[in-house]
Amino acid sequence: MSTMQEASDLSKLKEAAGDDAALDTLSIYTIRLLAADMVDKASSGHLGTPFGCAPLANALWGKIMHFSPFQRWLNRDRFVLSVGHASALLYVMLHLTGNGLGGQYVVSMERLKQFRQAGSSTPGHPEFRMTSGVEVTTGPLGQGFANAVGMAIAEAHLAARFNKEGFPLFDNYTYVLAGDGCLMEGVSQEAASLAGHLKLSKLIVFYDDNKITIDGGTNLAFSEDTATIFAAKGWNVIQLPNGDSHDPRIFEKAVEEAKSQTEKPSIIVMRTTIGAGAGPNVEGKSKAHGGKFANLEEIRAKYFSPDGLRKSGQAVDKKVAEMVESEMARIGEKVLPKFFVPSQVERKFRQRGDEGDQMACAWNRMVGKYCRTFRESEPNLVQDLEDRMHGKYLSDNWRKDLDEYLRKEMKILDANLGTLLNHAEVREEEVAPPPFKRLKSDGALGFKQKAGRVYASEVLKCLVQNNPAIMGGAADASVCQVASSCGVHFPELQGHFLPASRAPGLAKASYAGRYIHFGVREHAMLAILNGVCSYSLIIPYGCTFTVFFQYGLPAIRMAAISKFPIFYIGTHDSIDVGEDGPTHQPVEVLPQLRAMPNLLVVRPADVSETVGAFEVLGDQYANFRDISQYVDPKPLARRPVFLMTSRGELGFPYKPNAGISGREGVKRGAYVVHDCFDVPMDDPAAGLVKLPTGARVPDIILIGSGQDVGLCMKAKEILLKWSSSFYEQLHKSFDGPVPLPVSHNQPCLKIRIISMPCWELFDEQDQDYQESVLLSNYTDVLSIYVEKAATKNTGHDKYAQYSVLMPSFGLSGKGADVERKLEFTEDFVASKVWAAWIDRGRHVQVAADTGDRGFSTWVSRMARRVGGN
């Protein structure tokens, strides 16, 4: 080759490099201005990070990440904006790369113009299912960081389960943009500690180290050596001192260094200037954090006009000026306008999207080849993959497994539970009022039922055994042994999700394990589960004492907003915890959770209801559905389920008599467990007395959940005894013209027991069903809600006129002693109900009403339920 030819080739290379540099610079200017226009139009938002991190965004979407704008490609790289307030940056990049193009969820320019407006798909903070391409809901700082740890866990697990030589089905990276605020949050530190322990090498965090907060410099509250801290946690630390550079190669080099090792997650400490490029009065100052920039038009003239670009004196800006002139000639403007994307910039990012779409198609072909290759040798594995990829995460027999388990348990209960009669069954010819009586089977007095947490553990094990998609863990402590006490780990079935090097000699310790040892990290556990769920193909669950879920309520809230069907198992509910005292007795957690929209809170009263609660979650995973869409349709009804279980015995002291199983009752939210009559209504062949319609309507309805339903049933037994005794006294003492209030074939008091395991599901039933359970429009029925796992004034008046609730925190002592001290035993509850009944009989509301005539007349003070007939 001649010297002249070499010189010519070198000149072309330099020119090409100059063109690339100019395009990268114009891309960065475009990103900044689009974000600025969004915030300016909304008069709300944050621009410091979009300006400061625009070079990183250009490198990630323009060079580094593998993504598909058109397919929910399971092996795509994930990007998590942990600094969710910088959402304008993410929306700009999703628009530039063409996410959702051609569909109803496209991130269009019009959507950018609707930034932070009511009902738009570009809300103030990123929301999963709201905007195409958003992986998780972020905003509360630190949540996204922990979510990303969950995504990395999911990738590692699915790779261990499905990958084969030559078939790297799951080998993507998870990228995070986090700031100082994220790293100050405890949830990030918990998650970072676990990520280092688990050696999640495909997790790469960019730490935007700009030294500024909204209040001023970070030195006001933050002086840690972040690099040293993360190194101590087992992270690979990479320094990137020139994060303001427009050259994407410096970011590529940092990522390559992160990928070069396979033993640690990586944090890239990226020194940036907040508000970079916004001018000397804004750059590097706290006022750059939030709000629109007052000098926006100056910035636009600087970046989007040839004159402004040439004033900088930079060679690259001169090249950019030529590109801008070309755009101006094309559209006939002197300065490129608001919400404008130069054609070369759009073409660059859309081309990256096209490349990602091609990679997604190639991956789909690899999956097809994988299934054909291994279908004969590993049919179960292939079937599992195919089912999960089509949205069906549970086996065909999952419900049959529950059937078999429940059948065995109910056989034991049927053999040991007695019968509580509302009145004696009598023949028509009998005239003497029989005394109240109850029937018990032999041996029933010594029979003990299992604890609620044990039932939950056994049902979970039943599902884990044949459903490899179920993965989770407990936030435990070796001192307190919370995990073992919760009973949600089955080592022989699940193994341990751990790198083998962390557990030498421990059987079944690998990334293929399905039990995550979260350690004492409740908040991180719950936020990590959100990331696992977002990744797809896994049914995540998390468990700890009910009271400790309070540590992670923000993460549960994010799951509810995101419609993530995660299963939470809270054990040790209420004052039944006993000796551990009020610090561990979650009397207020139940109303806290019930107040959260889109969260199903189930407090089962027996084993049948416990099985039903698992089915409520399982139904969300049991059917085929299309998960190939980048964003699931917004109307998709999915939601997390919280199961609250007891430390002590759970179940009814007597057999239910209303004909509906708890398994089905849970799905309706509430149902009648024990009604106020025993005689079949439509069975003449039985030879029993037919009660009139009025006898089917109770005088008193007792409503409860969890253990308190059994408590109500025991209180009913006492009330029936008292009323029967009182009835007999009335027979002996009444000698006047006033008729006796009841006939001989029914008790003095008619009491219905309702189990209400899930308020949310009950509220979704039609009014006819609600009324058939509560009888709200029978104004002379006294309804009382009994619940020792709740505090007063927390919404029970929706269902009842009166309540017997916890008015305070609990106390320390043996469970039975605590319940008696706090007046939550059957005799105390019966006394309160009896007092309410007698008291109501002594009130009249209408002038000229007759006075008290005992049980036959009293005036209800109950208001109609909203929507009642």
RADA-V944501 format. One record per residue. N is the residue number from 0. PHI is phi in degrees with one decimal (* if undefined). Layout:
BEGIN
n: (N N)
phi: (PHI PHI)
END
This chain:
BEGIN
n: (0 1 2 3 4 5 6 7 8 9 10 11 12 13 14 15 16 17 18 19 20 21 22 23 24 25 26 27 28 29 30 31 32 33 34 35 36 37 38 39 40 41 42 43 44 45 46 47 48 49 50 51 52 53 54 55 56 57 58 59 60 61 62 63 64 65 66 67 68 69 70 71 72 73 74 75 76 77 78 79 80 81 82 83 84 85 86 87 88 89 90 91 92 93 94 95 96 97 98 99 100 101 102 103 104 105 106 107 108 109 110 111 112 113 114 115 116 117 118 119 120 121 122 123 124 125 126 127 128 129 130 131 132 133 134 135 136 137 138 139 140 141 142 143 144 145 146 147 148 149 150 151 152 153 154 155 156 157 158 159 160 161 162 163 164 165 166 167 168 169 170 171 172 173 174 175 176 177 178 179 180 181 182 183 184 185 186 187 188 189 190 191 192 193 194 195 196 197 198 199 200 201 202 203 204 205 206 207 208 209 210 211 212 213 214 215 216 217 218 219 220 221 222 223 224 225 226 227 228 229 230 231 232 233 234 235 236 237 238 239 240 241 242 243 244 245 246 247 248 249 250 251 252 253 254 255 256 257 258 259 260 261 262 263 264 265 266 267 268 269 270 271 272 273 274 275 276 277 278 279 280 281 282 283 284 285 286 287 288 289 290 291 292 293 294 295 296 297 298 299 300 301 302 303 304 305 306 307 308 309 310 311 312 313 314 315 316 317 318 319 320 321 322 323 324 325 326 327 328 329 330 331 332 333 334 335 336 337 338 339 340 341 342 343 344 345 346 347 348 349 350 351 352 353 354 355 356 357 358 359 360 361 362 363 364 365 366 367 368 369 370 371 372 373 374 375 376 377 378 379 380 381 382 383 384 385 386 387 388 389 390 391 392 393 394 395 396 397 398 399 400 401 402 403 404 405 406 407 408 409 410 411 412 413 414 415 416 417 418 419 420 421 422 423 424 425 426 427 428 429 430 431 432 433 434 435 436 437 438 439 440 441 442 443 444 445 446 447 448 449 450 451 452 453 454 455 456 457 458 459 460 461 462 463 464 465 466 467 468 469 470 471 472 473 474 475 476 477 478 479 480 481 482 483 484 485 486 487 488 489 490 491 492 493 494 495 496 497 498 499 500 501 502 503 504 505 506 507 508 509 510 511 512 513 514 515 516 517 518 519 520 521 522 523 524 525 526 527 528 529 530 531 532 533 534 535 536 537 538 539 540 541 542 543 544 545 546 547 548 549 550 551 552 553 554 555 556 557 558 559 560 561 562 563 564 565 566 567 568 569 570 571 572 573 574 575 576 577 578 579 580 581 582 583 584 585 586 587 588 589 590 591 592 593 594 595 596 597 598 599 600 601 602 603 604 605 606 607 608 609 610 611 612 613 614 615 616 617 618 619 620 621 622 623 624 625 626 627 628 629 630 631 632 633 634 635 636 637 638 639 640 641 642 643 644 645 646 647 648 649 650 651 652 653 654 655 656 657 658 659 660 661 662 663 664 665 666 667 668 669 670 671 672 673 674 675 676 677 678 679 680 681 682 683 684 685 686 687 688 689 690 691 692 693 694 695 696 697 698 699 700 701 702 703 704 705 706 707 708 709 710 711 712 713 714 715 716 717 718 719 720 721 722 723 724 725 726 727 728 729 730 731 732 733 734 735 736 737 738 739 740 741 742 743 744 745 746 747 748 749 750 751 752 753 754 755 756 757 758 759 760 761 762 763 764 765 766 767 768 769 770 771 772 773 774 775 776 777 778 779 780 781 782 783 784 785 786 787 788 789 790 791 792 793 794 795 796 797 798 799 800 801 802 803 804 805 806 807 808 809 810 811 812 813 814 815 816 817 818 819 820 821 822 823 824 825 826 827 828 829 830 831 832 833 834 835 836 837 838 839 840 841 842 843 844 845 846 847 848 849 850 851 852 853 854 855 856 857 858 859 860 861 862 863 864 865 866 867 868)
phi: (* -72.2 -62.3 -64.9 -65.3 -62.5 -64.1 -65.9 -64.3 -63.9 -63.5 -66.3 -63.6 -64.6 -65.6 -64.0 -62.6 -65.3 -64.9 -62.4 -63.9 -65.9 -67.4 -63.6 -65.5 -62.6 -62.1 -65.3 -62.5 -65.9 -59.2 -64.2 -70.6 -61.5 -61.8 -64.7 -64.8 -62.5 -67.1 -63.6 -66.6 -80.3 54.6 -164.8 138.3 -132.4 -117.3 -58.0 -73.3 -55.5 -74.4 -68.3 -106.0 -58.8 -60.6 -65.3 -61.2 -60.9 -72.6 -64.4 -81.3 -89.5 -138.0 -96.1 -77.2 -104.3 -148.1 -126.4 -70.2 -112.0 -130.2 -83.6 -71.1 -67.1 -99.8 -68.6 -68.8 -101.8 -120.1 -120.0 -90.1 -65.5 -81.9 -61.4 -65.6 -89.6 -58.3 -56.8 -62.3 -66.0 -63.1 -60.9 -68.1 -66.3 -68.8 -62.0 -85.6 82.8 -63.6 75.2 -56.8 89.0 -120.0 -74.9 -107.5 -59.6 -85.3 -83.9 -62.7 -62.8 -68.4 -63.3 -70.0 -96.4 -50.9 64.3 -96.5 -59.2 85.5 -82.4 -93.1 -125.5 -71.2 -61.5 -128.6 -60.2 -129.5 -61.6 74.5 -98.5 -129.1 -59.6 99.5 -81.1 -83.1 -146.1 -80.7 -132.0 151.0 -60.3 -60.6 93.4 -61.2 -62.3 -57.0 -69.1 -56.0 -63.4 -61.6 -62.8 -62.8 -66.2 -62.7 -62.6 -62.2 -63.4 -68.8 -66.4 -63.7 -66.5 -79.7 -109.0 -64.1 -130.2 -57.7 84.2 -132.1 -79.5 -61.8 -124.2 -153.4 -85.9 -110.4 -113.9 -109.0 -130.1 -110.0 -124.6 -120.0 -59.1 -61.5 -59.9 -77.9 -75.4 -67.9 -62.8 -62.6 -67.4 -67.5 -60.7 -68.2 -63.9 -60.9 -68.0 -61.6 -65.6 -62.9 -84.4 57.6 -81.5 -72.6 -96.9 -106.3 -126.9 -108.0 -94.8 -95.0 -77.1 -89.4 -101.8 66.5 -129.1 -122.5 -64.4 -92.2 140.3 -66.6 -64.7 -64.3 -66.0 -142.4 -145.9 -133.8 -74.2 -90.4 -57.8 -59.8 -66.6 -62.5 -69.0 -62.2 -67.2 -82.8 94.9 -97.3 -86.4 -105.2 -123.2 -93.3 -130.1 -74.1 -115.6 -67.9 -83.5 -62.1 -83.4 -81.9 -66.5 -65.9 -69.2 -74.1 -60.7 -63.1 -63.4 -67.6 -59.7 -65.4 -64.1 -75.9 -72.5 -118.1 -125.3 -117.8 -144.3 -71.1 -120.1 -120.9 -101.4 -78.6 -107.3 -78.5 -130.1 -111.1 -63.1 72.0 -53.1 89.1 -92.6 104.6 -62.6 -81.5 -118.8 -55.5 72.8 -115.9 -64.1 -68.8 -73.9 -60.7 -133.0 88.3 -82.1 -89.8 -68.2 -100.3 -59.0 -68.2 -65.1 -63.5 -62.8 -64.9 -72.5 -96.2 -116.1 -132.7 -58.3 -63.6 -63.2 -67.9 -72.1 -65.5 -67.9 77.5 -84.8 -62.0 -66.9 -69.4 -65.4 -64.2 -63.2 -58.9 -64.6 -67.4 -67.6 -59.9 -62.7 -67.0 -63.6 -64.6 -68.3 -104.8 73.8 -123.6 -85.4 -133.0 -61.2 -79.4 -66.4 49.0 -119.0 -120.6 -56.0 -59.9 -67.4 -67.9 -61.0 -61.8 -60.2 -74.9 -66.9 -64.8 -62.0 -63.2 -61.0 -61.9 -65.4 -62.0 -65.3 -64.3 -63.3 -64.7 -63.1 -65.5 -61.4 -66.0 -64.7 -62.0 -60.3 -65.5 -57.7 -64.3 -67.2 -69.5 -110.0 -61.8 -79.4 -80.6 -136.2 -62.6 -66.7 -64.9 -64.2 -63.0 -60.8 -62.2 -62.9 -62.6 -63.5 -67.5 -105.7 86.9 -105.5 -98.1 -109.5 -69.6 -64.2 -99.4 -60.1 -73.7 -65.0 -61.2 -68.1 -56.0 -64.6 -61.1 -67.1 -58.4 -64.4 -67.8 -68.4 -62.2 -65.6 -65.7 -61.5 -78.8 -119.9 -86.5 -89.2 -119.4 -99.4 -93.9 -69.5 -159.5 -70.6 -76.2 -126.9 -84.2 -61.8 -77.5 -74.1 -118.6 -76.2 -67.5 -74.9 -72.1 -60.9 -149.5 -126.0 -117.3 -127.7 -76.0 -59.7 80.5 -67.5 -62.9 -95.9 -78.9 -120.4 -90.7 -75.6 -69.6 -58.9 -65.5 -69.8 -58.2 -61.9 -62.7 -68.4 -68.2 -60.2 -61.3 -57.8 -81.1 -59.7 -58.2 -118.6 -133.5 -67.3 -78.1 -82.1 -145.6 -178.3 179.6 -127.3 -81.6 -119.0 -141.3 -64.7 -72.8 -87.1 54.1 -62.8 -60.6 -67.4 -69.1 -76.2 73.3 -117.4 -119.6 -126.5 -54.3 -67.8 -98.6 -99.3 70.2 -137.2 -78.8 -153.1 -66.1 -55.3 -67.5 -85.3 -139.2 -61.2 84.8 -83.2 -65.0 58.5 -101.5 -167.4 -67.6 -76.4 -62.3 -112.2 -114.7 -99.6 -83.8 -76.0 69.9 -85.6 -142.2 -61.0 -64.4 -61.9 -54.4 -70.2 -71.6 -63.9 -60.0 -61.6 -68.1 -60.2 -65.9 -61.8 -61.9 89.2 74.4 -132.6 -97.2 -91.4 -137.4 -142.0 -141.6 -167.5 -55.5 -54.5 -64.3 -82.6 -66.3 -61.8 -62.4 -118.9 -55.7 -58.2 -72.0 -62.7 -61.7 -63.9 -64.8 -66.3 -62.9 -83.6 61.3 -86.4 -79.3 -96.4 -106.8 -105.2 -118.5 -99.8 -106.5 59.1 -80.3 68.0 -76.7 -63.9 -59.7 81.0 -59.4 -66.1 81.3 -62.4 -64.4 -113.8 -101.6 -84.0 -64.5 -102.2 -70.4 -58.4 -65.0 -60.2 -70.2 -62.4 -75.7 -86.5 -62.1 64.2 -119.2 -90.0 -107.7 -118.1 -116.3 -73.1 -101.6 -160.1 -65.9 -64.0 -67.0 -62.9 -60.2 -61.0 -64.4 -63.9 -69.0 -58.9 -73.5 -60.0 -61.2 -78.1 -119.0 -91.7 -116.6 -68.1 -154.4 -86.1 -106.2 -80.4 -66.5 -68.1 -130.6 -62.6 -53.8 -57.7 -71.1 -54.6 -88.8 -132.6 -164.3 -73.0 -126.1 -109.9 -102.9 -105.5 -120.3 -95.0 -77.3 -95.7 -54.9 -130.2 151.1 -98.9 -74.2 -136.3 -68.6 -62.4 -130.5 -96.5 88.4 -112.8 -79.6 -61.6 -58.8 -82.9 -62.7 -57.9 -67.0 -99.6 86.6 -156.7 -161.7 -82.4 -90.3 -139.1 -93.5 -91.7 -140.7 -113.8 -80.2 -59.3 -78.4 -127.9 -133.9 -59.0 -64.0 -70.8 69.7 -104.1 -66.8 -87.1 -82.7 -67.1 -55.3 -61.1 -72.1 -84.1 -88.6 -73.6 -82.8 -130.5 -117.4 -107.9 -116.7 -154.3 -140.4 57.3 -59.8 -71.7 -69.0 -61.5 -61.6 -61.8 -66.5 -67.5 -65.3 -60.8 -57.1 -66.6 -61.7 -64.5 -62.8 -61.7 -68.0 -64.8 -65.0 -64.9 -62.4 -63.7 -63.9 -62.1 -57.9 -78.7 -97.2 -81.6 -133.0 -103.1 -77.4 -72.8 -71.5 -66.7 -71.0 -138.4 -85.5 -71.0 -101.9 -148.0 -74.5 -66.7 -111.6 -108.9 -125.0 -106.9 -109.6 -115.9 -96.0 -123.0 -70.4 -144.6 -59.0 -61.9 -69.7 -66.0 -65.0 -88.4 -75.6 -70.8 -63.4 -62.4 -67.5 -56.2 -69.0 -65.9 -87.5 -86.1 51.9 -62.4 -89.4 -86.2 -71.6 -107.1 -102.1 -87.7 -116.6 -134.7 -96.6 -117.4 -159.1 -90.5 -104.8 -142.2 -100.8 -68.2 58.6 -126.8 97.7 -67.1 -65.8 -63.6 -117.1 -146.3 -83.3 -129.8 -145.9 -119.2 -131.6 -74.8 -91.9 -155.8 -72.4 -82.2 -153.9 -89.3 156.2 -62.5 -50.9 -64.8 -68.6 -64.1 -63.0 -70.7 -61.5 -93.4 62.2 -118.8 -115.6 -61.7 -71.2 -66.1 -62.8 -59.4 -63.8 -65.2 -65.6 -60.8 -63.2 -63.9 -65.9 -63.4 -61.4 -65.1 -68.4 -104.0 -116.5 -122.6 -116.6 -109.2 -58.0 77.7 -61.6 -73.5 -75.8 -63.9 -123.9 79.2 -76.3 -76.2 -136.1 -164.5 -111.8 -76.4 -107.0 -83.4 -85.2 -68.0 -69.5 -58.7 88.3 -70.9 -80.9)
END
